[in-house]
Amino acid sequence: MLKPLALVGLVLLSTPLSAQLSPERDRARPHARAGWEAMRTESWPAAAKAFQQAIDVDREFEDAYYGLGLANMRMKKFGEAIQSYIKCRDLYQAMAGKQFSNRQEAQRYRQDRMTEIDEVMRQLQSGPQSLTTQERIRQLQEQKRQIQEYAQRSAGLTVGQSVPAFVYVALGSAYFRTEQFAEAEREYKAAIAADPKSGEAFNNLAVVYLQTGRAKDADEAVRAAERAGFKVHPQLKADIKAKAG
């Protein structure tokens, strides 16, 4: 039986963008900040409560759903985590390609997103620097870079971004914990499509492959993870080698 230590890592709009740029997000952010601070101190119930308060204020707050999912994962409420991550993912998917009514709205939306990303990165950087934390920081930096690059090279009236890889990875990990391996594999592959440098996604995909009897595929995924600069746990490599025979 594969030890869970090998698995690492453990955000549908029906309203226009003008509604997204409402005061609700500003009022929800303090709750989200409190949630990330509680996560940093491993106060999982307090974090879940704070993220839920943020969602109660702004039902379209992508990262608050992500934070709620993460808090629920830490409390081993995997089914609830799946629902939060799905909502987070769907919000990001629905936002991609949405049209702003003017460039001022576009600029404000992007600035708000970068502010939220910076806040999360500050919280992550102030805590223990695990492999998962380092990977999340890298992906957040990439997300911020993509927002800035799209704004510079386009007319700037669409969002121009989709689901961050870390959301797919988180959802895949929640599915894995509930032994929904096909769903976990799908989300990890989506993470890799969104960010081919996501060593964490390759690592976790290797775990799924091994768990479902595909040692050769698992070995290839581990190699891809290492090419991406991810430090694969020696136990995972040993398990793959034993299965490959």
ZAROLO-424472 format. One record per atom (N, C-alpha, C): residue number from 1; atom name; x, y, z. Coordinates in Angstrom, 2 decimals. Layout:
% residues N
   resi   name         X         Y         Z
    NUM     CA         X         Y         Z
...
//
This chain:
% residues 245
   resi   name         X         Y         Z
      1      N      0.86     -1.20      0.00
      1     CA      0.00      0.00      0.00
      1      C      0.89      1.25      0.00
      2      N      0.64      2.14     -0.93
      2     CA      1.46      3.34     -1.06
      2      C      1.20      4.29      0.11
      3      N      2.27      4.74      0.71
      3     CA      2.14      5.67      1.84
      3      C      1.71      7.03      1.34
      4      N      0.81      7.71      2.07
      4     CA      0.32      9.02      1.62
      4      C      1.39     10.09      1.58
      5      N      2.58      9.85      2.20
      5     CA      3.63     10.87      2.20
      5      C      4.09     11.20      0.79
      6      N      3.87     10.29     -0.17
      6     CA      4.34     10.54     -1.53
      6      C      3.47     11.54     -2.25
      7      N      2.27     11.77     -1.75
      7     CA      1.36     12.71     -2.40
      7      C      1.56     14.09     -1.82
      8      N      1.80     15.07     -2.67
      8     CA      2.10     16.43     -2.24
      8      C      0.92     17.34     -2.55
      9      N      0.71     18.36     -1.71
      9     CA     -0.21     19.42     -2.09
      9      C     -1.59     19.25     -1.62
     10      N     -1.05     18.51     -0.77
     10     CA     -2.20     18.44     -0.05
     10      C     -1.73     19.72      0.82
     11      N    -10.32     27.98     -7.95
     11     CA    -10.95     29.06     -7.61
     11      C    -11.85     29.20     -8.88
     12      N    -19.23     29.39    -11.68
     12     CA    -19.98     29.76    -12.88
     12      C    -20.58     31.13    -12.63
     13      N    -19.80     32.01    -13.28
     13     CA    -20.32     33.36    -13.08
     13      C    -21.54     33.57    -13.95
     14      N    -22.60     34.11    -13.39
     14     CA    -23.79     34.46    -14.16
     14      C    -23.97     35.97    -14.19
     15      N    -23.06     36.70    -13.56
     15     CA    -23.15     38.15    -13.51
     15      C    -22.07     38.78    -14.34
     16      N    -22.27     39.99    -14.84
     16     CA    -21.26     40.64    -15.66
     16      C    -20.06     41.06    -14.84
     17      N    -18.96     41.40    -15.53
     17     CA    -17.75     41.79    -14.83
     17      C    -17.94     43.04    -14.00
     18      N    -18.85     43.90    -14.41
     18     CA    -19.07     45.12    -13.62
     18      C    -19.52     44.77    -12.22
     19      N    -20.26     43.64    -12.08
     19     CA    -20.68     43.21    -10.74
     19      C    -19.50     42.65     -9.97
     20      N    -18.55     42.01    -10.71
     20     CA    -17.36     41.47    -10.06
     20      C    -16.55     42.58     -9.40
     21      N    -16.62     43.77     -9.95
     21     CA    -15.83     44.89     -9.45
     21      C    -16.64     45.70     -8.44
     22      N    -17.34     45.02     -7.57
     22     CA    -18.22     45.68     -6.62
     22      C    -17.55     45.78     -5.26
     23      N    -18.15     46.52     -4.34
     23     CA    -17.55     46.67     -3.00
     23      C    -17.51     45.37     -2.21
     24      N    -18.27     44.36     -2.63
     24     CA    -18.27     43.11     -1.88
     24      C    -16.87     42.50     -1.75
     25      N    -16.10     42.56     -2.84
     25     CA    -14.77     41.98     -2.78
     25      C    -13.90     42.71     -1.76
     26      N    -14.00     44.04     -1.75
     26     CA    -13.21     44.81     -0.78
     26      C    -13.59     44.45      0.65
     27      N    -14.88     44.21      0.88
     27     CA    -15.33     43.87      2.24
     27      C    -14.99     42.42      2.59
     28      N    -14.84     41.58      1.58
     28     CA    -14.53     40.17      1.83
     28      C    -13.05     39.94      2.10
     29      N    -12.19     40.80      1.57
     29     CA    -10.75     40.56      1.66
     29      C    -10.22     40.46      3.10
     30      N    -10.67     41.31      4.04
     30     CA    -10.16     41.16      5.42
     30      C    -10.43     39.77      5.99
     31      N    -11.59     39.20      5.66
     31     CA    -11.88     37.84      6.13
     31      C    -10.91     36.84      5.51
     32      N    -10.64     37.01      4.21
     32     CA     -9.70     36.11      3.54
     32      C     -8.30     36.23      4.14
     33      N     -7.89     37.48      4.43
     33     CA     -6.58     37.67      5.05
     33      C     -6.52     36.96      6.40
     34      N     -7.60     37.06      7.16
     34     CA     -7.66     36.38      8.45
     34      C     -7.58     34.86      8.26
     35      N     -8.21     34.38      7.19
     35     CA     -8.15     32.96      6.89
     35      C     -6.74     32.49      6.60
     36      N     -6.00     33.25      5.78
     36     CA     -4.62     32.86      5.48
     36      C     -3.72     32.95      6.70
     37      N     -3.98     33.92      7.55
     37     CA     -3.20     34.03      8.78
     37      C     -3.47     32.83      9.68
     38      N     -4.73     32.41      9.77
     38     CA     -5.06     31.23     10.57
     38      C     -4.44     29.98      9.97
     39      N     -4.37     29.89      8.64
     39     CA     -3.71     28.75      8.00
     39      C     -2.23     28.72      8.38
     40      N     -1.62     29.90      8.42
     40     CA     -0.19     29.97      8.74
     40      C      0.10     29.44     10.14
     41      N     -0.84     29.65     11.07
     41     CA     -0.65     29.18     12.45
     41      C     -1.32     27.82     12.69
     42      N     -1.76     27.19     11.58
     42     CA     -2.37     25.86     11.62
     42      C     -3.64     25.82     12.45
     43      N     -4.36     26.93     12.46
     43     CA     -5.66     27.00     13.14
     43      C     -6.74     26.70     12.10
     44      N     -6.88     25.42     11.76
     44     CA     -7.71     25.06     10.62
     44      C     -9.19     25.45     10.78
     45      N     -9.84     25.19     11.93
     45     CA    -11.26     25.59     12.06
     45      C    -11.44     27.11     11.93
     46      N    -10.53     27.87     12.53
     46     CA    -10.62     29.33     12.44
     46      C    -10.43     29.78     10.99
     47      N     -9.53     29.11     10.28
     47     CA     -9.32     29.45      8.87
     47      C    -10.57     29.17      8.06
     48      N    -11.15     28.00      8.26
     48     CA    -12.37     27.65      7.51
     48      C    -13.48     28.66      7.79
     49      N    -13.62     29.07      9.04
     49     CA    -14.65     30.05      9.39
     49      C    -14.42     31.38      8.70
     50      N    -13.16     31.82      8.68
     50     CA    -12.84     33.10      8.05
     50      C    -13.07     33.06      6.54
     51      N    -12.65     31.97      5.90
     51     CA    -12.87     31.87      4.46
     51      C    -14.37     31.81      4.14
     52      N    -15.13     31.11      4.97
     52     CA    -16.58     31.06      4.75
     52      C    -17.20     32.44      4.92
     53      N    -16.70     33.21      5.87
     53     CA    -17.20     34.58      6.04
     53      C    -16.90     35.42      4.80
     54      N    -15.72     35.22      4.20
     54     CA    -15.39     35.93      2.97
     54      C    -16.35     35.54      1.85
     55      N    -16.65     34.25      1.76
     55     CA    -17.58     33.77      0.73
     55      C    -18.98     34.31      0.97
     56      N    -19.39     34.39      2.23
     56     CA    -20.72     34.91      2.53
     56      C    -20.88     36.36      2.07
     57      N    -19.78     37.10      2.07
     57     CA    -19.81     38.48      1.60
     57      C    -19.74     38.54      0.08
     58      N    -18.86     37.72     -0.50
     58     CA    -18.66     37.72     -1.96
     58      C    -18.70     36.29     -2.46
     59      N    -19.83     35.88     -3.01
     59     CA    -20.04     34.51     -3.46
     59      C    -19.19     34.14     -4.67
     60      N    -18.47     35.09     -5.24
     60     CA    -17.66     34.83     -6.42
     60      C    -16.17     35.03     -6.13
     61      N    -15.78     34.89     -4.87
     61     CA    -14.41     35.10     -4.43
     61      C    -13.64     33.79     -4.64
     62      N    -12.97     33.67     -5.77
     62     CA    -12.32     32.43     -6.16
     62      C    -11.38     31.90     -5.08
     63      N    -10.47     32.77     -4.63
     63     CA     -9.43     32.31     -3.71
     63      C     -9.96     32.00     -2.32
     64      N    -11.10     32.56     -1.95
     64     CA    -11.69     32.20     -0.66
     64      C    -12.18     30.75     -0.71
     65      N    -12.74     30.34     -1.86
     65     CA    -13.14     28.93     -2.00
     65      C    -11.91     28.02     -1.95
     66      N    -10.83     28.47     -2.58
     66     CA     -9.59     27.68     -2.53
     66      C     -9.12     27.55     -1.08
     67      N     -9.10     28.65     -0.34
     67     CA     -8.67     28.60      1.05
     67      C     -9.56     27.71      1.90
     68      N    -10.87     27.78      1.65
     68     CA    -11.80     26.92      2.40
     68      C    -11.52     25.46      2.09
     69      N    -11.26     25.17      0.81
     69     CA    -10.93     23.80      0.45
     69      C     -9.67     23.32      1.15
     70      N     -8.67     24.18      1.21
     70     CA     -7.40     23.83      1.85
     70      C     -7.60     23.57      3.35
     71      N     -8.36     24.44      4.00
     71     CA     -8.63     24.25      5.43
     71      C     -9.36     22.93      5.67
     72      N    -10.33     22.62      4.82
     72     CA    -11.06     21.36      4.96
     72      C    -10.16     20.16      4.71
     73      N     -9.21     20.29      3.79
     73     CA     -8.25     19.19      3.58
     73      C     -7.45     18.95      4.85
     74      N     -7.00     20.02      5.48
     74     CA     -6.21     19.87      6.70
     74      C     -7.02     19.20      7.81
     75      N     -8.35     19.41      7.79
     75     CA     -9.22     18.79      8.80
     75      C     -9.75     17.44      8.34
     76      N     -9.24     16.97      7.19
     76     CA     -9.63     15.68      6.61
     76      C    -11.11     15.63      6.21
     77      N    -11.67     16.78      5.90
     77     CA    -13.03     16.85      5.37
     77      C    -12.94     16.89      3.84
     78      N    -12.57     15.75      3.27
     78     CA    -12.20     15.71      1.87
     78      C    -13.38     15.97      0.94
     79      N    -14.56     15.47      1.28
     79     CA    -15.73     15.72      0.45
     79      C    -16.07     17.20      0.38
     80      N    -16.00     17.88      1.51
     80     CA    -16.27     19.31      1.53
     80      C    -15.18     20.08      0.78
     81      N    -13.94     19.60      0.89
     81     CA    -12.85     20.24      0.15
     81      C    -13.08     20.14     -1.35
     82      N    -13.53     18.98     -1.81
     82     CA    -13.80     18.81     -3.24
     82      C    -14.81     19.84     -3.72
     83      N    -15.88     20.02     -2.98
     83     CA    -16.91     20.98     -3.40
     83      C    -16.36     22.40     -3.47
     84      N    -15.54     22.78     -2.50
     84     CA    -14.95     24.13     -2.51
     84      C    -14.00     24.31     -3.69
     85      N    -13.18     23.29     -3.94
     85     CA    -12.23     23.39     -5.05
     85      C    -12.95     23.41     -6.40
     86      N    -14.02     22.64     -6.53
     86     CA    -14.79     22.65     -7.78
     86      C    -15.36     24.04     -8.03
     87      N    -15.90     24.66     -6.98
     87     CA    -16.45     26.01     -7.14
     87      C    -15.36     26.99     -7.53
     88      N    -14.19     26.87     -6.89
     88     CA    -13.05     27.72     -7.22
     88      C    -12.67     27.54     -8.69
     89      N    -12.51     26.30     -9.11
     89     CA    -12.15     26.00    -10.49
     89      C    -13.17     26.57    -11.47
     90      N    -14.44     26.36    -11.18
     90     CA    -15.49     26.80    -12.10
     90      C    -15.57     28.31    -12.20
     91      N    -15.31     29.00    -11.09
     91     CA    -15.29     30.46    -11.13
     91      C    -14.18     30.97    -12.04
     92      N    -13.00     30.37    -11.92
     92     CA    -11.89     30.76    -12.79
     92      C    -12.21     30.46    -14.25
     93      N    -12.77     29.30    -14.53
     93     CA    -13.09     28.92    -15.90
     93      C    -14.12     29.87    -16.51
     94      N    -15.12     30.23    -15.74
     94     CA    -16.16     31.11    -16.25
     94      C    -15.65     32.53    -16.48
     95      N    -14.66     32.93    -15.68
     95     CA    -14.13     34.27    -15.82
     95      C    -13.27     34.43    -17.07
     96      N    -12.59     33.36    -17.48
     96     CA    -11.66     33.43    -18.62
     96      C    -12.41     33.90    -19.87
     97      N    -11.88     34.91    -20.52
     97     CA    -12.47     35.41    -21.75
     97      C    -13.63     36.37    -21.57
     98      N    -14.04     36.61    -20.33
     98     CA    -15.12     37.57    -20.10
     98      C    -14.71     38.97    -20.57
     99      N    -15.67     39.70    -21.02
     99     CA    -15.41     41.01    -21.61
     99      C    -15.67     42.13    -20.59
    100      N    -14.70     43.03    -20.46
    100     CA    -14.90     44.23    -19.66
    100      C    -15.62     45.28    -20.49
    101      N    -16.31     46.17    -19.83
    101     CA    -17.02     47.23    -20.56
    101      C    -16.09     48.37    -20.94
    102      N    -14.98     48.53    -20.20
    102     CA    -14.01     49.57    -20.54
    102      C    -12.66     49.21    -19.93
    103      N    -11.62     49.94    -20.32
    103     CA    -10.28     49.62    -19.86
    103      C    -10.08     49.91    -18.38
    104      N    -10.85     50.86    -17.84
    104     CA    -10.74     51.16    -16.42
    104      C    -11.16     49.95    -15.58
    105      N    -12.25     49.29    -15.99
    105     CA    -12.69     48.08    -15.29
    105      C    -11.63     46.99    -15.39
    106      N    -11.06     46.84    -16.59
    106     CA    -10.04     45.82    -16.80
    106      C     -8.83     46.08    -15.91
    107      N     -8.41     47.33    -15.86
    107     CA     -7.25     47.68    -15.05
    107      C     -7.52     47.44    -13.57
    108      N     -8.71     47.80    -13.12
    108     CA     -9.03     47.60    -11.70
    108      C     -9.10     46.11    -11.36
    109      N     -9.70     45.32    -12.25
    109     CA     -9.80     43.88    -11.99
    109      C     -8.41     43.27    -11.85
    110      N     -7.52     43.61    -12.78
    110     CA     -6.19     43.02    -12.75
    110      C     -5.41     43.49    -11.52
    111      N     -5.56     44.74    -11.17
    111     CA     -4.88     45.23     -9.98
    111      C     -5.39     44.54     -8.72
    112      N     -6.71     44.32     -8.67
    112     CA     -7.28     43.60     -7.54
    112      C     -6.71     42.19     -7.46
    113      N     -6.62     41.50     -8.60
    113     CA     -6.10     40.14     -8.60
    113      C     -4.64     40.11     -8.14
    114      N     -3.85     41.06     -8.62
    114     CA     -2.45     41.08     -8.23
    114      C     -2.29     41.40     -6.74
    115      N     -3.17     42.26     -6.22
    115     CA     -3.15     42.56     -4.79
    115      C     -3.46     41.31     -3.98
    116      N     -4.47     40.54     -4.42
    116     CA     -4.83     39.31     -3.73
    116      C     -3.69     38.29     -3.79
    117      N     -3.05     38.18     -4.96
    117     CA     -1.93     37.26     -5.10
    117      C     -0.78     37.66     -4.17
    118      N     -0.48     38.95     -4.11
    118     CA      0.59     39.43     -3.24
    118      C      0.30     39.11     -1.77
    119      N     -0.96     39.27     -1.37
    119     CA     -1.33     39.00      0.02
    119      C     -1.12     37.53      0.36
    120      N     -1.54     36.64     -0.55
    120     CA     -1.36     35.21     -0.30
    120      C      0.13     34.86     -0.26
    121      N      0.91     35.42     -1.18
    121     CA      2.34     35.13     -1.19
    121      C      3.01     35.59      0.09
    122      N      2.62     36.75      0.62
    122     CA      3.21     37.23      1.86
    122      C      2.93     36.25      3.01
    123      N      1.71     35.74      3.04
    123     CA      1.37     34.77      4.08
    123      C      2.18     33.49      3.92
    124      N      2.32     33.01      2.69
    124     CA      3.08     31.79      2.45
    124      C      4.55     31.98      2.78
    125      N      5.09     33.12      2.43
    125     CA      6.52     33.37      2.66
    125      C      6.85     33.56      4.13
    126      N      5.85     33.86      4.94
    126     CA      6.11     34.07      6.37
    126      C      6.05     32.78      7.17
    127      N      5.65     31.68      6.52
    127     CA      5.55     30.41      7.22
    127      C      6.63     29.43      6.80
    128      N      6.53     28.17      7.24
    128     CA      7.50     27.14      6.86
    128      C      7.54     26.96      5.34
    129      N      8.75     26.82      4.81
    129     CA      8.92     26.73      3.36
    129      C      9.02     25.27      2.91
    130      N      7.88     24.58      2.94
    130     CA      7.83     23.21      2.45
    130      C      7.88     23.20      0.93
    131      N      8.03     22.00      0.34
    131     CA      8.01     21.89     -1.11
    131      C      6.71     22.39     -1.68
    132      N      5.61     22.06     -1.01
    132     CA      4.29     22.50     -1.47
    132      C      4.19     24.02     -1.43
    133      N      4.67     24.62     -0.34
    133     CA      4.62     26.08     -0.22
    133      C      5.46     26.74     -1.30
    134      N      6.65     26.23     -1.53
    134     CA      7.52     26.81     -2.56
    134      C      6.90     26.70     -3.94
    135      N      6.26     25.56     -4.21
    135     CA      5.61     25.38     -5.51
    135      C      4.42     26.33     -5.66
    136      N      3.66     26.51     -4.59
    136     CA      2.51     27.43     -4.65
    136      C      2.99     28.86     -4.90
    137      N      4.06     29.28     -4.25
    137     CA      4.61     30.62     -4.45
    137      C      5.04     30.78     -5.91
    138      N      5.73     29.76     -6.44
    138     CA      6.16     29.84     -7.84
    138      C      4.97     30.00     -8.77
    139      N      3.90     29.23     -8.53
    139     CA      2.74     29.30     -9.40
    139      C      2.02     30.65     -9.26
    140      N      1.99     31.19     -8.05
    140     CA      1.38     32.50     -7.87
    140      C      2.18     33.57     -8.60
    141      N      3.50     33.47     -8.54
    141     CA      4.34     34.41     -9.28
    141      C      4.10     34.29    -10.78
    142      N      3.93     33.07    -11.26
    142     CA      3.64     32.86    -12.68
    142      C      2.28     33.42    -13.05
    143      N      1.30     33.23    -12.18
    143     CA     -0.03     33.78    -12.42
    143      C      0.02     35.30    -12.52
    144      N      0.76     35.92    -11.63
    144     CA      0.89     37.37    -11.65
    144      C      1.59     37.84    -12.93
    145      N      2.64     37.10    -13.33
    145     CA      3.36     37.45    -14.56
    145      C      2.45     37.37    -15.77
    146      N      1.60     36.34    -15.82
    146     CA      0.69     36.17    -16.94
    146      C     -0.33     37.31    -17.01
    147      N     -0.82     37.73    -15.86
    147     CA     -1.77     38.85    -15.83
    147      C     -1.11     40.11    -16.39
    148      N      0.11     40.38    -15.95
    148     CA      0.83     41.58    -16.40
    148      C      1.15     41.49    -17.89
    149      N      1.59     40.32    -18.34
    149     CA      1.96     40.15    -19.74
    149      C      0.75     40.31    -20.65
    150      N     -0.38     39.71    -20.25
    150     CA     -1.58     39.80    -21.09
    150      C     -2.05     41.24    -21.20
    151      N     -2.00     41.97    -20.11
    151     CA     -2.43     43.36    -20.13
    151      C     -1.55     44.20    -21.06
    152      N     -0.27     43.87    -21.15
    152     CA      0.66     44.64    -21.97
    152      C      0.53     44.34    -23.46
    153      N      0.19     43.08    -23.80
    153     CA      0.21     42.71    -25.22
    153      C     -1.16     42.62    -25.86
    154      N     -2.22     42.96    -25.14
    154     CA     -3.57     42.86    -25.70
    154      C     -4.29     44.19    -25.59
    155      N     -5.47     44.23    -26.22
    155     CA     -6.31     45.41    -26.10
    155      C     -6.77     45.61    -24.67
    156      N     -6.70     44.52    -23.90
    156     CA     -6.94     44.66    -22.46
    156      C     -8.38     44.65    -22.02
    157      N     -9.31     44.16    -22.87
    157     CA    -10.71     44.18    -22.48
    157      C    -11.26     42.79    -22.17
    158      N    -10.39     41.79    -22.10
    158     CA    -10.79     40.48    -21.63
    158      C     -9.87     40.07    -20.49
    159      N    -10.32     39.08    -19.70
    159     CA     -9.54     38.65    -18.55
    159      C     -8.23     38.01    -18.99
    160      N     -8.29     37.11    -19.97
    160     CA     -7.09     36.53    -20.53
    160      C     -6.37     35.55    -19.62
    161      N     -7.04     34.95    -18.67
    161     CA     -6.42     33.94    -17.83
    161      C     -7.45     32.87    -17.50
    162      N     -6.98     31.67    -17.21
    162     CA     -7.89     30.60    -16.87
    162      C     -7.55     30.06    -15.49
    163      N     -7.75     28.77    -15.29
    163     CA     -7.58     28.20    -13.95
    163      C     -6.09     28.04    -13.63
    164      N     -5.62     28.57    -12.50
    164     CA     -4.22     28.35    -12.09
    164      C     -3.97     26.87    -11.83
    165      N     -2.77     26.43    -12.13
    165     CA     -2.45     25.01    -11.98
    165      C     -2.65     24.53    -10.55
    166      N     -2.38     25.38     -9.56
    166     CA     -2.47     24.91     -8.18
    166      C     -3.90     24.56     -7.79
    167      N     -4.88     25.13     -8.47
    167     CA     -6.27     24.77     -8.19
    167      C     -6.55     23.35     -8.66
    168      N     -6.09     23.03     -9.87
    168     CA     -6.25     21.67    -10.37
    168      C     -5.52     20.67     -9.47
    169      N     -4.31     21.02     -9.05
    169     CA     -3.54     20.13     -8.18
    169      C     -4.28     19.88     -6.87
    170      N     -4.82     20.93     -6.29
    170     CA     -5.54     20.79     -5.02
    170      C     -6.77     19.91     -5.19
    171      N     -7.52     20.12     -6.26
    171     CA     -8.71     19.30     -6.49
    171      C     -8.32     17.86     -6.75
    172      N     -7.24     17.65     -7.52
    172     CA     -6.77     16.29     -7.74
    172      C     -6.40     15.59     -6.45
    173      N     -5.75     16.31     -5.53
    173     CA     -5.36     15.72     -4.25
    173      C     -6.58     15.37     -3.40
    174      N     -7.61     16.20     -3.46
    174     CA     -8.84     15.89     -2.72
    174      C     -9.51     14.65     -3.29
    175      N     -9.54     14.55     -4.61
    175     CA    -10.10     13.34     -5.23
    175      C     -9.28     12.11     -4.84
    176      N     -7.95     12.26     -4.82
    176     CA     -7.09     11.13     -4.46
    176      C     -7.40     10.64     -3.06
    177      N     -7.60     11.56     -2.14
    177     CA     -7.86     11.19     -0.75
    177      C     -9.17     10.41     -0.60
    178      N    -10.08     10.61     -1.54
    178     CA    -11.35      9.87     -1.50
    178      C    -11.32      8.69     -2.47
    179      N    -10.13      8.35     -2.95
    179     CA     -9.89      7.21     -3.84
    179      C    -10.65      7.31     -5.16
    180      N    -10.87      8.54     -5.60
    180     CA    -11.44      8.77     -6.94
    180      C    -10.27      9.01     -7.89
    181      N     -9.61      7.92     -8.25
    181     CA     -8.33      8.04     -8.94
    181      C     -8.45      8.57    -10.36
    182      N     -9.51      8.20    -11.07
    182     CA     -9.70      8.71    -12.43
    182      C     -9.89     10.22    -12.42
    183      N    -10.65     10.71    -11.45
    183     CA    -10.87     12.15    -11.34
    183      C     -9.58     12.85    -10.94
    184      N     -8.82     12.25    -10.03
    184     CA     -7.54     12.83     -9.62
    184      C     -6.60     12.92    -10.81
    185      N     -6.52     11.86    -11.59
    185     CA     -5.66     11.87    -12.78
    185      C     -6.07     12.98    -13.74
    186      N     -7.36     13.14    -13.96
    186     CA     -7.84     14.19    -14.86
    186      C     -7.40     15.58    -14.40
    187      N     -7.52     15.85    -13.11
    187     CA     -7.17     17.18    -12.61
    187      C     -5.66     17.42    -12.64
    188      N     -4.86     16.39    -12.34
    188     CA     -3.41     16.56    -12.42
    188      C     -2.96     16.82    -13.85
    189      N     -3.57     16.14    -14.80
    189     CA     -3.24     16.37    -16.21
    189      C     -3.66     17.78    -16.63
    190      N     -4.78     18.25    -16.10
    190     CA     -5.22     19.62    -16.40
    190      C     -4.21     20.63    -15.82
    191      N     -3.66     20.32    -14.65
    191     CA     -2.65     21.20    -14.05
    191      C     -1.42     21.27    -14.93
    192      N     -1.00     20.13    -15.46
    192     CA      0.18     20.09    -16.32
    192      C     -0.08     20.86    -17.62
    193      N     -1.29     20.75    -18.16
    193     CA     -1.64     21.51    -19.36
    193      C     -1.60     23.01    -19.09
    194      N     -2.02     23.39    -17.88
    194     CA     -2.03     24.81    -17.52
    194      C     -0.62     25.32    -17.21
    195      N      0.23     24.44    -16.67
    195     CA      1.59     24.83    -16.30
    195      C      2.50     23.62    -16.45
    196      N      3.15     23.47    -17.61
    196     CA      4.02     22.31    -17.85
    196      C      5.22     22.24    -16.90
    197      N      5.47     23.29    -16.15
    197     CA      6.57     23.28    -15.18
    197      C      6.12     22.86    -13.79
    198      N      4.88     22.43    -13.65
    198     CA      4.36     22.05    -12.35
    198      C      4.88     20.67    -11.95
    199      N      6.04     20.65    -11.32
    199     CA      6.61     19.39    -10.86
    199      C      5.72     18.69     -9.87
    200      N      5.01     19.46     -9.06
    200     CA      4.09     18.87     -8.08
    200      C      3.02     18.06     -8.77
    201      N      2.47     18.57     -9.88
    201     CA      1.43     17.85    -10.60
    201      C      1.98     16.55    -11.18
    202      N      3.18     16.60    -11.75
    202     CA      3.79     15.37    -12.27
    202      C      4.03     14.37    -11.15
    203      N      4.51     14.86    -10.00
    203     CA      4.75     13.98     -8.85
    203      C      3.46     13.28     -8.43
    204      N      2.41     14.06     -8.29
    204     CA      1.15     13.48     -7.83
    204      C      0.53     12.56     -8.87
    205      N      0.74     12.89    -10.15
    205     CA      0.26     12.01    -11.21
    205      C      0.99     10.67    -11.14
    206      N      2.27     10.71    -10.81
    206     CA      3.03      9.46    -10.63
    206      C      2.43      8.60     -9.54
    207      N      1.98      9.23     -8.46
    207     CA      1.35      8.48     -7.37
    207      C      0.07      7.80     -7.87
    208      N     -0.72      8.52     -8.65
    208     CA     -1.95      7.94     -9.20
    208      C     -1.62      6.76    -10.10
    209      N     -0.63      6.94    -10.97
    209     CA     -0.24      5.86    -11.86
    209      C      0.20      4.62    -11.06
    210      N      0.99      4.83    -10.03
    210     CA      1.46      3.71     -9.23
    210      C      0.30      3.03     -8.51
    211      N     -0.60      3.84     -7.99
    211     CA     -1.74      3.30     -7.26
    211      C     -2.65      2.48     -8.18
    212      N     -2.66      2.79     -9.45
    212     CA     -3.54      2.09    -10.40
    212      C     -2.76      1.11    -11.29
    213      N     -1.57      0.72    -10.83
    213     CA     -0.85     -0.35    -11.49
    213      C     -0.13      0.00    -12.77
    214      N      0.29      1.26    -12.92
    214     CA      1.00      1.68    -14.13
    214      C      2.38      2.20    -13.75
    215      N      3.24      1.27    -13.38
    215     CA      4.56      1.63    -12.88
    215      C      5.40      2.35    -13.92
    216      N      5.32      1.93    -15.18
    216     CA      6.10      2.57    -16.24
    216      C      5.69      4.04    -16.39
    217      N      4.38      4.27    -16.42
    217     CA      3.89      5.65    -16.52
    217      C      4.31      6.46    -15.28
    218      N      4.29      5.81    -14.13
    218     CA      4.69      6.48    -12.89
    218      C      6.15      6.91    -12.96
    219      N      7.00      6.02    -13.49
    219     CA      8.42      6.36    -13.61
    219      C      8.62      7.54    -14.55
    220      N      7.89      7.57    -15.65
    220     CA      8.01      8.69    -16.60
    220      C      7.54      9.99    -15.96
    221      N      6.47      9.92    -15.15
    221     CA      5.97     11.13    -14.49
    221      C      6.97     11.64    -13.45
    222      N      7.63     10.73    -12.74
    222     CA      8.65     11.13    -11.77
    222      C      9.80     11.83    -12.48
    223      N     10.22     11.30    -13.61
    223     CA     11.31     11.92    -14.36
    223      C     10.91     13.33    -14.81
    224      N      9.66     13.48    -15.23
    224     CA      9.18     14.80    -15.63
    224      C      9.15     15.76    -14.45
    225      N      8.77     15.25    -13.29
    225     CA      8.76     16.09    -12.08
    225      C     10.17     16.57    -11.75
    226      N     11.13     15.68    -11.87
    226     CA     12.51     16.06    -11.56
    226      C     13.07     17.02    -12.60
    227      N     12.69     16.85    -13.87
    227     CA     13.13     17.80    -14.89
    227      C     12.58     19.19    -14.62
    228      N     11.42     19.24    -13.98
    228     CA     10.82     20.52    -13.63
    228      C     11.44     21.11    -12.36
    229      N     12.38     20.38    -11.77
    229     CA     13.05     20.88    -10.58
    229      C     12.41     20.47     -9.27
    230      N     11.48     19.52     -9.32
    230     CA     10.77     19.10     -8.11
    230      C     11.53     17.96     -7.45
    231      N     11.68     18.02     -6.13
    231     CA     12.38     16.98     -5.39
    231      C     11.40     15.87     -5.03
    232      N     11.50     14.76     -5.74
    232     CA     10.60     13.62     -5.53
    232      C     11.05     12.84     -4.30
    233      N     10.10     12.43     -3.48
    233     CA     10.43     11.69     -2.26
    233      C     11.06     10.34     -2.62
    234      N     12.16      9.96     -1.95
    234     CA     12.82      8.69     -2.25
    234      C     11.91      7.47     -2.11
    235      N     10.94      7.55     -1.20
    235     CA     10.04      6.41     -1.00
    235      C      9.18      6.17     -2.24
    236      N      8.77      7.25     -2.89
    236     CA      7.98      7.09     -4.11
    236      C      8.81      6.40     -5.19
    237      N     10.05      6.82     -5.34
    237     CA     10.92      6.19     -6.32
    237      C     11.11      4.70     -6.00
    238      N     11.30      4.41     -4.71
    238     CA     11.50      3.02     -4.31
    238      C     10.26      2.18     -4.59
    239      N      9.10      2.73     -4.32
    239     CA      7.84      2.02     -4.58
    239      C      7.66      1.74     -6.07
    240      N      8.01      2.71     -6.89
    240     CA      7.89      2.53     -8.34
    240      C      8.85      1.45     -8.81
    241      N     10.07      1.51     -8.33
    241     CA     11.07      0.52     -8.73
    241      C     10.64     -0.89     -8.32
    242      N     10.06     -1.01     -7.13
    242     CA      9.60     -2.32     -6.66
    242      C      8.47     -2.86     -7.52
    243      N      7.56     -1.97     -7.91
    243     CA      6.42     -2.39     -8.75
    243      C      6.86     -2.74    -10.16
    244      N      7.87     -1.99    -10.66
    244     CA      8.34     -2.24    -12.02
    244      C      9.04     -3.60    -12.12
    245      N      9.59     -4.04    -10.97
    245     CA     10.21     -5.34    -10.91
    245      C     11.46     -5.47    -11.72
//
